[in-house]
C-alpha cells in the first residue's frame, strides 16, 4: 500500500465517523472513540512503525491533499459537533462520546496536521493550518511555534520547553501564557524591523484573536449559546493536548551552554520520539519529533521514525495518560532524561578522536561533535526530584559514551550546585 494511503486509512475514518455522528446518527461517535483509543492501543502493538518512503516513490501532491482534506474536515467538524450537542440531536451519552471523540481527534489528528501545514512554503497551505488553530482559539501557536519554539527549544527562552522536574500541571498554565506572550513579542520584533508599530494591521495576532472570536460567534448563531460553550470546552481540551505534546516530546532535554558561552546547537537528542505502528500514522508522523526539529520543512511522510534517537517507552497517547499522574511520570522519565543529558555531557567532554589515515580532508565539525570542548549544563530554573529509581534507558546512539565525572568540568559554584542536584537525584 502506498505510504500516503496508509496515513489516509488511519486518519480519515474517525473524521468521517465524527461528521456522521453529528449529522446522521450519534452512535457513530462511539465507534470513532473506540478507533482513537482501544483500536489505537491494540494496533500499536501489531503494526510496524512507518518508514520513510524510497526516494523514487512519489508522495506529492497526495501528502498535501490529505492534509488539506483533514483540515477542511476539522472546520466542518467544529460546526457539526457543536451543533449536534447543543441542539440535542444526539442523546446524553452519545453527546458525551461525541464531545470526547472530537476533542481526541482534534488533539491527535487536527493538531499534528495543522502543524504540518504551517511549516509549508505555500501561503495557502500555511493559511489553512492557521485557520485550524484559530478555530479552536489557539492561533497564537502559529507564531510561537515557528518563531520561538523552533529557535529556542531546549532553553529557558522557550516557554514550551518543560523545566526539569516540572509536572504537567505546573507546566500547562506557564506554557499557555508564556507561548502567547512570546509569540506576540516575536511578531512585534518582526514589525519593528520593518519600521511598523506593534498594532499594525499586519500583526497576525489580529487574525488569531479575531478569527477565534468570529468562530465563536458563528457557532453561536448556528447552534445557540450552548454551542459556544461546547466550542470553548473543545478548545480548552485541544489546547491542553497541544501543550501536552510539547511537554512529552521535550521533557528533561536541555541544550547545554558551551565554554564559549554559546548554546549547544540543536541535535537529535533534544527531543523524545515514540515510533509506533498506528499512532504514528494517526498523528501524521509527529512522534518522529527529532527529525522534524532537524528538518522542519520536510513533509511528514519523509521523516524517519526509525532514527537512533531518545525514545519514549510507550506511544504518545499512553505517555499523555501517564503524564497526568506526576508521581508515575517522574519515576518513569526523570532517570531517562538524566541519562540522555549525561551522555550529551560526555560527548562534549570526550577528547578529540584522530581521523583515520584514509579519511577525506576534515571539514569543520558542529559544536555537538566529539571535537567540542567540555561544556556546562544550561542554567534553567527547576531541579530534578530528590529521589528517582534506577533502571532508565539510554538510546543506542549514546550508550557507548563514557560517564562524565565532576573532575572533567569547570569548578564554578553554579555549575557544581547543578551537578550536586543531578547526582543527588540518582544516588
NUFI-364098 format. One record per residue (C-alpha): residue number from 1; x, y, z; residue in three letters. Coordinates in steps of 0.1 Angstrom, whole numbers, plus 5000, padded with zeros to 4 digits. Layout:
<bamis>
     k   east   north     up     r
   NUM      X       Y      Z   ala
...
</bamis>
This chain:
<bamis>
     k   east   north     up     r
     1   5000    5000   5000   unk
     2   5015    5034   4991   unk
     3   5026    5054   5021   unk
     4   5001    5082   5018   unk
     5   4973    5056   5015   unk
     6   4984    5042   5049   unk
     7   4981    5076   5065   unk
     8   4947    5082   5049   unk
     9   4934    5047   5060   unk
    10   4941    5056   5097   unk
    11   4932    5094   5098   unk
    12   4902    5096   5076   unk
    13   4878    5070   5092   unk
    14   4875    5088   5126   unk
    15   4869    5121   5108   unk
    16   4841    5106   5087   unk
    17   4826    5088   5117   unk
    18   4825    5120   5137   unk
    19   4809    5141   5110   unk
    20   4783    5113   5106   unk
    21   4777    5113   5143   unk
    22   4769    5150   5142   unk
    23   4747    5148   5112   unk
    24   4731    5114   5109   unk
    25   4733    5091   5139   unk
    26   4751    5098   5172   unk
    27   4761    5062   5177   unk
    28   4789    5067   5152   unk
    29   4806    5087   5180   unk
    30   4812    5056   5200   unk
    31   4829    5039   5170   unk
    32   4851    5069   5165   unk
    33   4860    5070   5202   unk
    34   4870    5033   5201   unk
    35   4891    5039   5170   unk
    36   4910    5067   5187   unk
    37   4916    5048   5219   unk
    38   4912    5010   5221   unk
    39   4919    5003   5184   unk
    40   4949    5026   5185   unk
    41   4963    5009   5216   unk
    42   4960    4974   5202   unk
    43   4971    4983   5167   unk
    44   5002    5000   5180   unk
    45   5014    4966   5192   unk
    46   5005    4948   5160   unk
    47   5016    4972   5132   unk
    48   5051    4982   5122   unk
    49   5060    5019   5126   unk
    50   5060    5039   5094   unk
    51   5093    5041   5075   unk
    52   5104    5069   5051   unk
    53   5094    5060   5015   unk
    54   5121    5052   4989   unk
    55   5135    5083   4972   unk
    56   5118    5073   4939   unk
    57   5084    5069   4955   unk
    58   5063    5100   4945   unk
    59   5042    5111   4975   unk
    60   5033    5146   4963   unk
    61   5008    5161   4959   unk
    62   4990    5134   4977   unk
    63   5006    5142   5011   unk
    64   4993    5178   5009   unk
    65   4960    5167   4995   unk
    66   4954    5145   5026   unk
    67   4964    5174   5049   unk
    68   4941    5198   5031   unk
    69   4912    5173   5034   unk
    70   4918    5167   5071   unk
    71   4920    5205   5077   unk
    72   4887    5212   5059   unk
    73   4872    5182   5077   unk
    74   4883    5198   5110   unk
    75   4865    5230   5102   unk
    76   4833    5211   5093   unk
    77   4836    5191   5125   unk
    78   4836    5223   5146   unk
    79   4802    5231   5132   unk
    80   4787    5196   5132   unk
    81   4798    5186   5167   unk
    82   4788    5219   5184   unk
    83   4755    5220   5166   unk
    84   4746    5184   5173   unk
    85   4754    5185   5210   unk
    86   4738    5220   5215   unk
    87   4706    5211   5196   unk
    88   4700    5178   5214   unk
    89   4701    5159   5181   unk
    90   4722    5132   5200   unk
    91   4713    5116   5233   unk
    92   4732    5124   5265   unk
    93   4757    5096   5264   unk
    94   4761    5099   5226   unk
    95   4768    5136   5232   unk
    96   4794    5128   5258   unk
    97   4811    5103   5234   unk
    98   4809    5128   5205   unk
    99   4825    5155   5226   unk
   100   4853    5133   5239   unk
   101   4860    5117   5205   unk
   102   4860    5151   5188   unk
   103   4884    5165   5214   unk
   104   4906    5135   5209   unk
   105   4906    5138   5171   unk
   106   4915    5175   5173   unk
   107   4944    5168   5196   unk
   108   4957    5137   5179   unk
   109   4950    5145   5142   unk
   110   4940    5181   5137   unk
   111   4969    5195   5157   unk
   112   4997    5175   5140   unk
   113   4981    5180   5106   unk
   114   4978    5218   5111   unk
   115   5014    5217   5124   unk
   116   5024    5202   5091   unk
   117   5006    5229   5071   unk
   118   5021    5259   5090   unk
   119   5055    5246   5080   unk
   120   5047    5245   5043   unk
   121   5062    5271   5019   unk
   122   5029    5277   5001   unk
   123   5010    5305   5016   unk
   124   4975    5289   5011   unk
   125   4986    5258   5030   unk
   126   5000    5278   5058   unk
   127   4968    5299   5060   unk
   128   4947    5267   5062   unk
   129   4968    5253   5090   unk
   130   4965    5287   5108   unk
   131   4927    5285   5103   unk
   132   4926    5252   5121   unk
   133   4944    5266   5151   unk
   134   4924    5298   5151   unk
   135   4891    5279   5151   unk
   136   4899    5265   5185   unk
   137   4914    5297   5199   unk
   138   4950    5286   5196   unk
   139   4961    5307   5166   unk
   140   4990    5322   5186   unk
   141   5006    5288   5184   unk
   142   5014    5296   5147   unk
   143   5036    5325   5158   unk
   144   5050    5309   5190   unk
   145   5059    5276   5174   unk
   146   5076    5289   5142   unk
   147   5093    5319   5157   unk
   148   5101    5309   5192   unk
   149   5099    5271   5198   unk
   150   5120    5260   5169   unk
   151   5146    5287   5175   unk
   152   5149    5283   5213   unk
   153   5137    5248   5221   unk
   154   5156    5233   5250   unk
   155   5164    5266   5266   unk
   156   5148    5289   5291   unk
   157   5138    5313   5262   unk
   158   5112    5287   5250   unk
   159   5081    5286   5273   unk
   160   5071    5253   5257   unk
   161   5102    5235   5269   unk
   162   5093    5219   5303   unk
   163   5117    5226   5332   unk
   164   5135    5197   5349   unk
   165   5112    5180   5374   unk
   166   5082    5202   5364   unk
   167   5048    5185   5365   unk
   168   5024    5189   5336   unk
   169   5000    5208   5359   unk
   170   5027    5234   5367   unk
   171   5038    5235   5330   unk
   172   5004    5239   5315   unk
   173   4995    5275   5326   unk
   174   5031    5286   5323   unk
   175   5034    5274   5287   unk
   176   5000    5286   5277   unk
   177   5005    5321   5289   unk
   178   5042    5321   5280   unk
   179   5038    5310   5244   unk
   180   5011    5336   5238   unk
   181   5033    5363   5252   unk
   182   5065    5351   5235   unk
   183   5047    5347   5201   unk
   184   5034    5383   5202   unk
   185   5068    5397   5212   unk
   186   5084    5378   5183   unk
   187   5058    5393   5159   unk
   188   5063    5428   5173   unk
   189   5101    5423   5167   unk
   190   5094    5415   5131   unk
   191   5072    5446   5127   unk
   192   5098    5468   5143   unk
   193   5124    5456   5118   unk
   194   5100    5468   5091   unk
   195   5095    5501   5109   unk
   196   5059    5493   5118   unk
   197   5042    5497   5151   unk
   198   5031    5468   5173   unk
   199   4994    5474   5165   unk
   200   5000    5475   5127   unk
   201   4973    5457   5107   unk
   202   4998    5431   5095   unk
   203   5003    5418   5131   unk
   204   4989    5383   5128   unk
   205   4976    5384   5163   unk
   206   4947    5404   5150   unk
   207   4938    5373   5129   unk
   208   4945    5349   5158   unk
   209   4922    5368   5181   unk
   210   4896    5380   5156   unk
   211   4894    5345   5140   unk
   212   4887    5329   5173   unk
   213   4860    5354   5181   unk
   214   4845    5350   5147   unk
   215   4843    5312   5151   unk
   216   4827    5316   5185   unk
   217   4801    5340   5170   unk
   218   4794    5317   5141   unk
   219   4787    5286   5162   unk
   220   4765    5307   5185   unk
   221   4745    5319   5155   unk
   222   4742    5284   5141   unk
   223   4737    5264   5173   unk
   224   4729    5288   5201   unk
   225   4747    5298   5233   unk
   226   4753    5262   5244   unk
   227   4771    5255   5211   unk
   228   4796    5283   5221   unk
   229   4800    5265   5255   unk
   230   4808    5232   5237   unk
   231   4833    5250   5214   unk
   232   4851    5265   5244   unk
   233   4853    5231   5260   unk
   234   4867    5216   5228   unk
   235   4892    5245   5225   unk
   236   4903    5240   5261   unk
   237   4909    5203   5258   unk
   238   4926    5206   5224   unk
   239   4949    5234   5237   unk
   240   4959    5212   5266   unk
   241   4967    5183   5243   unk
   242   4988    5206   5221   unk
   243   5009    5216   5251   unk
   244   5009    5181   5264   unk
   245   5027    5171   5231   unk
   246   5054    5196   5237   unk
   247   5057    5186   5274   unk
   248   5062    5149   5265   unk
   249   5084    5154   5235   unk
   250   5109    5177   5252   unk
   251   5107    5168   5289   unk
   252   5141    5170   5307   unk
   253   5161    5175   5275   unk
   254   5180    5208   5276   unk
   255   5206    5224   5253   unk
   256   5238    5229   5271   unk
   257   5259    5260   5274   unk
   258   5294    5255   5259   unk
   259   5326    5271   5274   unk
   260   5324    5297   5246   unk
   261   5291    5309   5261   unk
   262   5272    5298   5231   unk
   263   5242    5275   5234   unk
   264   5247    5239   5221   unk
   265   5234    5236   5186   unk
   266   5201    5217   5182   unk
   267   5206    5180   5178   unk
   268   5186    5148   5177   unk
   269   5189    5142   5215   unk
   270   5169    5173   5223   unk
   271   5135    5156   5215   unk
   272   5118    5124   5226   unk
   273   5104    5101   5199   unk
   274   5076    5075   5200   unk
   275   5076    5055   5168   unk
   276   5046    5032   5169   unk
   277   5026    5013   5142   unk
   278   4992    5031   5145   unk
   279   4996    5063   5165   unk
   280   5025    5075   5143   unk
   281   5002    5073   5112   unk
   282   4973    5088   5132   unk
   283   4994    5117   5143   unk
   284   5009    5124   5109   unk
   285   5043    5111   5120   unk
   286   5046    5138   5147   unk
   287   5062    5112   5171   unk
   288   5093    5114   5148   unk
   289   5100    5146   5166   unk
   290   5137    5148   5165   unk
   291   5136    5145   5127   unk
   292   5111    5173   5125   unk
   293   5132    5197   5145   unk
   294   5163    5189   5125   unk
   295   5143    5192   5092   unk
   296   5112    5214   5099   unk
   297   5104    5218   5062   unk
   298   5105    5181   5055   unk
   299   5070    5166   5048   unk
   300   5056    5143   5075   unk
   301   5059    5111   5053   unk
   302   5096    5118   5046   unk
   303   5105    5119   5083   unk
   304   5123    5088   5096   unk
   305   5108    5075   5128   unk
   306   5134    5047   5130   unk
   307   5163    5072   5136   unk
   308   5186    5064   5165   unk
   309   5173    5090   5190   unk
   310   5159    5092   5225   unk
   311   5128    5071   5225   unk
   312   5098    5070   5249   unk
   313   5088    5037   5264   unk
   314   5052    5039   5252   unk
   315   5032    5057   5225   unk
   316   5024    5094   5227   unk
   317   4987    5088   5238   unk
   318   4998    5064   5266   unk
   319   5026    5088   5277   unk
   320   5000    5116   5279   unk
   321   4979    5095   5303   unk
   322   5010    5088   5324   unk
   323   5019    5125   5325   unk
   324   4986    5132   5342   unk
   325   4999    5113   5372   unk
   326   5031    5132   5381   unk
   327   5045    5106   5406   unk
   328   5045    5079   5380   unk
   329   5057    5102   5352   unk
   330   5087    5113   5372   unk
   331   5097    5078   5383   unk
   332   5095    5068   5346   unk
   333   5111    5098   5329   unk
   334   5135    5117   5352   unk
   335   5161    5089   5351   unk
   336   5158    5085   5314   unk
   337   5162    5122   5308   unk
   338   5191    5125   5331   unk
   339   5210    5097   5313   unk
   340   5204    5114   5279   unk
   341   5218    5146   5294   unk
   342   5248    5129   5309   unk
   343   5256    5112   5276   unk
   344   5255    5146   5259   unk
   345   5279    5159   5286   unk
   346   5302    5130   5279   unk
   347   5301    5136   5242   unk
   348   5314    5172   5246   unk
   349   5339    5162   5273   unk
   350   5354    5133   5253   unk
   351   5389    5141   5238   unk
   352   5391    5145   5200   unk
   353   5395    5113   5181   unk
   354   5422    5112   5154   unk
   355   5408    5108   5119   unk
   356   5416    5076   5100   unk
   357   5445    5078   5076   unk
   358   5422    5071   5047   unk
   359   5397    5097   5057   unk
   360   5387    5125   5034   unk
   361   5400    5160   5043   unk
   362   5385    5172   5075   unk
   363   5357    5197   5075   unk
   364   5345    5219   5103   unk
   365   5326    5199   5128   unk
   366   5294    5210   5145   unk
   367   5295    5220   5181   unk
   368   5277    5188   5191   unk
   369   5306    5166   5178   unk
   370   5332    5150   5200   unk
   371   5357    5177   5189   unk
   372   5338    5203   5210   unk
   373   5353    5214   5243   unk
   374   5338    5205   5277   unk
   375   5306    5224   5285   unk
   376   5282    5232   5312   unk
   377   5245    5224   5316   unk
   378   5222    5253   5308   unk
   379   5212    5271   5339   unk
   380   5175    5267   5335   unk
   381   5152    5271   5366   unk
   382   5139    5240   5384   unk
   383   5156    5209   5395   unk
   384   5152    5171   5394   unk
   385   5132    5155   5421   unk
   386   5151    5143   5452   unk
   387   5146    5106   5445   unk
   388   5142    5085   5414   unk
   389   5145    5048   5408   unk
   390   5173    5032   5388   unk
   391   5168    5015   5356   unk
   392   5164    5043   5330   unk
   393   5175    5036   5294   unk
   394   5197    5055   5270   unk
   395   5192    5054   5232   unk
   396   5217    5032   5215   unk
   397   5233    5062   5198   unk
   398   5248    5074   5231   unk
   399   5253    5043   5252   unk
   400   5289    5040   5240   unk
   401   5299    5073   5256   unk
   402   5318    5075   5289   unk
   403   5301    5087   5320   unk
   404   5312    5123   5328   unk
   405   5329    5130   5361   unk
   406   5328    5162   5381   unk
   407   5366    5165   5377   unk
   408   5361    5169   5340   unk
   409   5341    5201   5344   unk
   410   5348    5237   5355   unk
   411   5347    5243   5392   unk
   412   5323    5273   5395   unk
   413   5297    5275   5422   unk
   414   5266    5275   5398   unk
   415   5279    5245   5379   unk
   416   5288    5225   5409   unk
   417   5254    5233   5425   unk
   418   5236    5219   5395   unk
   419   5258    5189   5393   unk
   420   5251    5182   5430   unk
   421   5214    5183   5423   unk
   422   5218    5159   5394   unk
   423   5240    5135   5414   unk
   424   5216    5136   5444   unk
   425   5187    5127   5422   unk
   426   5203    5094   5413   unk
   427   5221    5085   5445   unk
</bamis>
